[in-house]
Amino acid sequence: MIDQLVSNIKKTQAPIVVGLDPMLNYIPQHVQKKAYEEYGETLRGAAEAIWQFNKAIVDATCDLIPAVKPQIAMYEQFGVEGVIAFKKTVDYCKGKGLVVIGDIKRGDIGSTSEAYAVGHLGTVQVGAMTYAGFDEDFATVNPYLGSDGVKPFIKVCKEHNRGIFVLVKTSNPSSGEFQDQVVDGRPLYELVGRKVDEWGSECVGECGYSAVGAVVGATYPEMGKILRDIMPKAYILVPGYGAQGGKGKDLVPFFNKDGLGAIVNSSRGIIAAYKQEAYAGFGEANYADASRQAVIDMREDIRSALS
Amino acid sequence: MIDQLVSNIKKTQAPIVVGLDPMLNYIPQHVQKKAYEEYGETLRGAAEAIWQFNKAIVDATCDLIPAVKPQIAMYEQFGVEGVIAFKKTVDYCKGKGLVVIGDIKRGDIGSTSEAYAVGHLGTVQVGAMTYAGFDEDFATVNPYLGSDGVKPFIKVCKEHNRGIFVLVKTSNPSSGEFQDQVVDGRPLYELVGRKVDEWGSECVGECGYSAVGAVVGATYPEMGKILRDIMPKAYILVPGYGAQGGKGKDLVPFFNKDGLGAIVNSSRGIIAAYKQEAYAGFGEANYADASRQAVIDMREDIRSALS
């Protein structure tokens, strides 16, 4: 699947992933209204609004981008109905040829981590049958529990040609509280980065990159540079661009000399572009067109920073 | 909710939480067969088997125990249908007066963590209406992303009288890989423990304990002793008893002198008791009775260790 991701990135010439993290307040009134008319102001109605919103944005951007990253928290907040919308979104995006990164930040131990891996990246056996539960291509994984927590994901990735991105240095202001603590003279996130490199060494695809990637925030470019060196074969999923403050020039250290090695996420900046002054001209009715323009602008911003 | 948990523990005189972590291979053949006859060998069939299995165990043990801890990974492996069974289990257990600890190990940043918190512990607004998504009483939270990731949970806990257990020192063999790394002369888990104490200081209930608890594995009793002192007001959720190797005497350091302060989880040891030699006499047909006896034996093991 890392080969598919790299192939999609080369094809689109856009190392961009669109974060499908729909808050209700991002969703235009007319989309919400239609959903509520059909299903009432219910969890089902909210899930329908999210799904229709996602669908329009995916339709408007799928030829420009290699991948999407639905953030499952935004769906879980609506309970079971939200989770159904998550699954519909995953399936729809895959049908459009997009690589789907489930931003699920799961992590547990042993058989429990394996259950998450099976549910999100693999298949489960029921009697004589096998089924895929959520069926994303990649998942984000939290490393706090150590190798016991990560290796079951890698096992499932190998069996089903999937991949993971392990949280190494997250984009938020307080990420340093634990991640930056100095261990043997170096910050903890470097130790996690070295484990990512080790875990990934047996899963390197034809593209030269590993099925075990890393999450490193755009808001910490200097740390990104060091982590890029520590994990040369890891694809880096870079959140924090745009709304969180990261800019095109901050992204350079995350890429390798081959122009590959990183994929940059933007969520709000794209899916709620119509709310920004720069795209207000599209109007709320044409929110998906605003998202398309935001993708084009982000692509140009990254291209000019990398060139 | 911490007051409710402590009240339930005092009433049952059993600091025990039953981990509802149903693997299909724990579920007796006759339960699976009935579910597959009704729904086929499908995800729905598997979810029905899980739900019927849980229900029988809850019915057989609910008068003896204060709380249950469904592990959401075991449900997510069956996709949306599994998540529906998770929600049914949560609702059923609450209806029986049990405190429900959602073992979800979520953790993200800012509005994303808040979305998880809203979905699992709070309510979400849809138009003029509000709904609870999954509606557990407590959730487990992963601290790797720092205060940004944990505080949104605490906010929702305050608003809705709920609680969390933050992963501090997990029970698995490789938990030390990152958690034991020495920072300023002390292991990282102690730093996390000090943050738990700080985060919880504003949420202390009438019982004297905080809505911000901690997860510390029974497999590390010496670390439990130190963490008990660092977080005097935190309830400690202790996994790792029984199948993972922790014994009654190992649990003593996790309790305060008031005989409170810890609640010990057992999953496999109780829900799959009928598979153990000690309970084989019950027979597969009477699996729930075997679980009841396993709860009684666990209670006695803890009582004798604490006396």
Interface residues (C-beta under 8 A of the other chain):
Chain A: D21 M23 L24 Q32 Y36 E41 T42 L43 G45 A46 Q71 A73 M74 E76 Q77 F78 G79 V80 G82 V83 I84 K87 K105 R106 G107 D108 I109 G110 S111 T112 S113 A115 Y116 V118 G119 H120 V124 Q125 V126 G127 A128 M129 Y131 A132 G133 F134 N142 P143 Y144 L145 G146 S147 D148 G149 L167 T170 S171 N172 P173 S174 S175 G176 E177 F178 Q179 Q181 V182 V183 D184 L188 L191 V192 K195
Chain B: D21 M23 L24 Q32 Y36 E41 T42 L43 G45 A46 Q71 A73 M74 E76 Q77 F78 G79 V80 G82 V83 I84 K87 K105 R106 G107 D108 I109 G110 S111 T112 S113 A115 Y116 V118 G119 H120 V124 Q125 V126 G127 A128 M129 Y131 A132 G133 F134 N142 P143 Y144 L145 G146 S147 D148 G149 L167 T170 S171 N172 P173 S174 S175 G176 E177 F178 Q179 Q181 V182 V183 D184 L188 L191 V192 K195
